[in-house]
Amino acid sequence: MALQESPFPNGFVAGLHDLGWALIFPCFWFLDRLIAVWKPTTQERDQQLEQECYLYPLKVFFGTIIFFILFLASAPFALLGFVFWAPLQACRRPFSYHRATPLSPEMETHTSFDQAGKASFGFAAANLCLLPDSLARFNNLAHTQRRAVTIGQKIVQGVVRPHICIFVESPSSCGTISPSGSILPAANSATNGTDKETQPPVSPGSDAAEEDGLKSNNCVDCAPSDDTEEPSAESSSIPHNFNQNYSQKGETGQRSGPRALFSQGLCQHDDVHFEVSSLFPANVDILCLEEVFDKRAAWNLTQTLAPFFGHILYDIGVYACPQSSECVSFKFMNSGLFLASRFPVLEAQYHCFPNSRGEDALASKGLLSAKVLIGKNQKQKKVVGYINCTHLHAPEGEGEIRCEQMNMISKWIGDFQDANKQPDEDVVFDVLCGDLNFDNCSPDDALEQNHSLFEEYRDPCRAGPGKEKPSTIGTLLEQPTLYEDDIISPENLQRTLETEELRKRYIAPPVPVNGKPLVYPEPGQPWIGRRIDYIMYRESSISKHCQTEIEEVTFITQLAGLADHIPVGLRLNVIMDSDCADE
């Protein structure tokens, strides 16, 4: 059964809600601008140094007076609107659903299981800090509405491009391959940033997206031969239909990696391919975002992504004083969660964390669980997947709260899947992603690092409690440095992340335990930094005849200068036994 798009039971209630918000919004916007006048970003401060010295004080002085007067004038209307708006939250479903008509029916189904019994699925997660503009400035980010549109455009640019694989058959050609600028070294970081990157030629007619794709997502297969083959016509003319996954080729359903690099141990660890890319991975199926708090930004993002992700859940969470035992305090903001999927959403459920404290208690952070319809297998049995998105308690030193929230997540996911399990379905993936607000290298996060959730879900970047795999990088950027030259563009940020000495300057360092000196990294280990953004999966809850393999983990630099987190991507290959429908 398809989800209803409106979060309200009927149009009359939705109209009253819109009226109430229309009365509140001017007052809210004037207050937002009033605060923003006093909080410039570091980029704006640098620009002020190039202006006449009297311009900024005049802007602050007159801006404060004007917005304060307008705020006072609109306050009575906001109070009246609040009388309409607040009570209606009791009958509001905790998310809005947007469905766009696909350009073709094939865009929202996956035919691979029907045709070959195997498929590849792409996931991406990012924290965007799309707060109201005044609050985003405390994270050194501004222009929330403009950023939302730009972020959406950049995501689309990455995910809809064709994935070009280049197969090199000549041994001499393989020998010339040096560690690519988009492949993370696994052990030896001393050569980072020193080897020049050998790139395949790009035809004059290639667009920029395809050129970047060659730089950061090329697939090289080396084998003895006398000739070097050019990319096949099939590889070079892939249409912009990102439903057709490139990994459907081959006998194993897994993309061939650059063997010359693998033999040097430079780009994989425990059979997991790690990559730093200046573009979002091609053919992303499901996109999970955090901190999309601003309602207008969520709508702008929805409109930008809708032509390519036809099923979007946004404005997720509760407001005011919800009639729920889970949320007991007044909520000024939603959860900030945002889910965009190519596949139809069959069921969705949201839970609010009841134990948030301090500033986190003002937002309705929680867990969103969704069940998506992927298609049918060779026996015409429905194929589904589960996706879960969350954002945990933020303040440092409060690991007990985060552990309680992870206990809730484990229970809520289990309850959701038990309630929506159908005997005539095959489950092919169960993914959990989000900003967990703790890392796997800080001594201060030791309690969370040992939580049982990591026994249920596999984190492909984790070697064990408190220990990361060498190819992993941190995802939390140092906010004061967001506009420095080394990380202001996707290409510069990509080079910075691949160079250990530069990473130390721009990635947030581990958090020590109070009163104890921090020894990091351990001798012989690379400097990684805080990785607080996760994409994890588990196999215990999928159909027993399905086998999951990790194809690639990606750290994405395309949002450089637009967010204070580094997005992450995960590609899973799922192979289904041919006799699966008989069980």
Rosetta blueprint (number, residue, H / E / L):
1 M L
2 A L
3 L L
4 Q L
5 E L
6 S L
7 P L
8 F L
9 P L
10 N L
11 G H
12 F H
13 V H
14 A H
15 G H
16 L H
17 H H
18 D H
19 L H
20 G H
21 W H
22 A H
23 L H
24 I H
25 F H
26 P H
27 C H
28 F H
29 W H
30 F H
31 L H
32 D H
33 R H
34 L H
35 I H
36 A H
37 V H
38 W L
39 K L
40 P L
41 T L
42 T H
43 Q H
44 E H
45 R H
46 D H
47 Q H
48 Q H
49 L H
50 E L
51 Q L
52 E L
53 C L
54 Y L
55 L H
56 Y H
57 P H
58 L H
59 K H
60 V H
61 F H
62 F H
63 G H
64 T H
65 I H
66 I H
67 F H
68 F H
69 I H
70 L H
71 F H
72 L H
73 A H
74 S H
75 A H
76 P H
77 F H
78 A H
79 L H
80 L H
81 G H
82 F H
83 V H
84 F H
85 W H
86 A H
87 P H
88 L H
89 Q H
90 A H
91 C H
92 R L
93 R L
94 P L
95 F L
96 S E
97 Y E
98 H E
99 R E
100 A L
101 T L
102 P L
103 L L
104 S L
105 P H
106 E H
107 M H
108 E H
109 T L
110 H L
111 T L
112 S H
113 F H
114 D H
115 Q H
116 A L
117 G L
118 K E
119 A E
120 S E
121 F E
122 G E
123 F E
124 A E
125 A E
126 A E
127 N E
128 L L
129 C L
130 L L
131 L L
132 P L
133 D H
134 S H
135 L H
136 A H
137 R H
138 F H
139 N H
140 N L
141 L L
142 A L
143 H L
144 T H
145 Q H
146 R H
147 R H
148 A H
149 V H
150 T H
151 I H
152 G H
153 Q H
154 K H
155 I H
156 V H
157 Q H
158 G H
159 V H
160 V L
161 R L
162 P L
163 H L
164 I L
165 C E
166 I E
167 F E
168 V E
169 E L
170 S L
171 P H
172 S H
173 S H
174 C H
175 G H
176 T L
177 I L
178 S L
179 P L
180 S L
181 G L
182 S L
183 I E
184 L L
185 P L
186 A L
187 A L
188 N L
189 S L
190 A L
191 T L
192 N L
193 G L
194 T L
195 D L
196 K L
197 E L
198 T L
199 Q L
200 P L
201 P L
202 V L
203 S L
204 P L
205 G L
206 S L
207 D L
208 A H
209 A H
210 E H
211 E H
212 D H
213 G H
214 L H
215 K H
216 S H
217 N H
218 N L
219 C E
220 V E
221 D E
222 C E
223 A L
224 P L
225 S L
226 D L
227 D L
228 T L
229 E L
230 E L
231 P L
232 S L
233 A H
234 E H
235 S H
236 S H
237 S L
238 I L
239 P L
240 H L
241 N L
242 F L
243 N L
244 Q L
245 N L
246 Y H
247 S H
248 Q H
249 K L
250 G L
251 E L
252 T L
253 G L
254 Q L
255 R L
256 S L
257 G L
258 P L
259 R H
260 A H
261 L H
262 F H
263 S H
264 Q L
265 G L
266 L L
267 C L
268 Q E
269 H E
270 D L
271 D L
272 V E
273 H E
274 F E
275 E E
276 V E
277 S E
278 S L
279 L L
280 F L
281 P L
282 A L
283 N L
284 V L
285 D L
286 I E
287 L E
288 C E
289 L E
290 E E
291 E L
292 V L
293 F L
294 D L
295 K H
296 R H
297 A H
298 A H
299 W H
300 N H
301 L H
302 T H
303 Q H
304 T H
305 L H
306 A L
307 P L
308 F L
309 F L
310 G L
311 H E
312 I E
313 L E
314 Y E
315 D L
316 I L
317 G L
318 V L
319 Y L
320 A E
321 C L
322 P L
323 Q L
324 S L
325 S L
326 E L
327 C L
328 V L
329 S L
330 F L
331 K E
332 F L
333 M E
334 N L
335 S L
336 G L
337 L L
338 F E
339 L E
340 A E
341 S E
342 R L
343 F L
344 P L
345 V E
346 L E
347 E E
348 A E
349 Q E
350 Y E
351 H E
352 C E
353 F L
354 P L
355 N L
356 S L
357 R L
358 G H
359 E H
360 D H
361 A H
362 L H
363 A E
364 S L
365 K L
366 G E
367 L E
368 L E
369 S E
370 A E
371 K E
372 V E
373 L E
374 I E
375 G E
376 K E
377 N L
378 Q L
379 K L
380 Q L
381 K L
382 K E
383 V E
384 V E
385 G E
386 Y E
387 I E
388 N E
389 C E
390 T E
391 H E
392 L L
393 H L
394 A L
395 P L
396 E L
397 G L
398 E L
399 G H
400 E H
401 I H
402 R H
403 C H
404 E H
405 Q H
406 M H
407 N H
408 M H
409 I H
410 S H
411 K H
412 W H
413 I H
414 G H
415 D H
416 F H
417 Q H
418 D H
419 A H
420 N H
421 K L
422 Q L
423 P L
424 D L
425 E E
426 D E
427 V E
428 V E
429 F E
430 D E
431 V E
432 L E
433 C E
434 G E
435 D E
436 L L
437 N L
438 F L
439 D L
440 N L
441 C L
442 S L
443 P H
444 D H
445 D H
446 A H
447 L H
448 E H
449 Q H
450 N L
451 H L
452 S L
453 L H
454 F H
455 E H
456 E H
457 Y L
458 R E
459 D L
460 P L
461 C L
462 R E
463 A E
464 G E
465 P L
466 G L
467 K E
468 E E
469 K L
470 P L
471 S L
472 T L
473 I L
474 G L
475 T L
476 L E
477 L E
478 E L
479 Q H
480 P H
481 T H
482 L L
483 Y L
484 E L
485 D H
486 D H
487 I H
488 I L
489 S L
490 P H
491 E H
492 N H
493 L H
494 Q H
495 R H
496 T H
497 L H
498 E L
499 T L
500 E H
501 E H
502 L H
503 R H
504 K H
505 R H
506 Y H
507 I E
508 A L
509 P L
510 P L
511 V L
512 P L
513 V L
514 N L
515 G L
516 K L
517 P L
518 L L
519 V L
520 Y L
521 P L
522 E L
523 P L
524 G L
525 Q L
526 P L
527 W L
528 I L
529 G L
530 R L
531 R L
532 I L
533 D E
534 Y E
535 I E
536 M E
537 Y E
538 R L
539 E L
540 S L
541 S L
542 I L
543 S L
544 K L
545 H L
546 C E
547 Q E
548 T E
549 E E
550 I E
551 E E
552 E E
553 V E
554 T E
555 F E
556 I E
557 T L
558 Q L
559 L L
560 A L
561 G L
562 L L
563 A L
564 D L
565 H E
566 I L
567 P L
568 V E
569 G E
570 L E
571 R E
572 L E
573 N E
574 V E
575 I E
576 M E
577 D L
578 S L
579 D L
580 C H
581 A H
582 D H
583 E L
